[in-house]
Amino acid sequence: MNPPHLLLDIDGVLIPFPADDGSTPADHVHHQVVPTGRSSEDPVAVWLNPLHGRMINDVITTRLLRPVWCTSWRQDAPELIGRLLGLPPFPYLGLPRPIITTSHPNGYLWKRDHVDAWLGGAPAVWIDDDFTSLDHEWAAQRTTAVAPTLLIQPDSYVGLLPEHLLVALTWAATLPDTRGAVTRSAVAKPTNRARDRDS
């Protein structure tokens, strides 16, 4: 049996949203990137935590989860964000570019129908900051009727924390045909700042 997919968002997960005063987490480093279709004279500013690269690499080495980018960054996810974090290339989900004014046009995250179709009958843990209660209901129903499905929702102003990945690994290790125990040393320990922000 193949390991479950780890669907990984970027905005609000690896790139937290700025606070009301425009500040970003102190442990995130400023970068300028040029997404597909954008001029090099008009780059996009992003703030990334170098620790995230180490954390995700630690997850990859366990072989309990198969990472897949699930983000509106699409092909730029591995080329720009993944490269800056020192991650090996892994697949991205070819999401469409819908004309919408909200990320929940039908009351749930716009990506969900595309994710559901792409997953087929595969188990998955999906990390995204933008789920609604309908997404959580979908995950519960999918777990019962199709395959184990776990949603993890970081605070969009804090982003991904080590405990999120620990939850994902612990969940994956409990599924049939998975091997190995997961301990807290499997992912990087949180910084003091991360613990403070999460309290």
Secondary structure, 3 states (H helix, E strand, C coil): CCCCEEEECCECCCECCCCCCCCCCCCCEEEEECCCCCCCCCCEEEEECHHHHHHHHHHHHHCCCEEEECCCCCCHHHHHHHHHCCCCCCCECCCCCCCCCCCCCCCCCCCHHHHHHHHCCCCEEEECCCCCHHHHHHHHHHHHHCCCEEEECCCCCCCCCHHHHHHHHHHHHCCCCCCCCCCHHHCCCCCHHHHHHHC
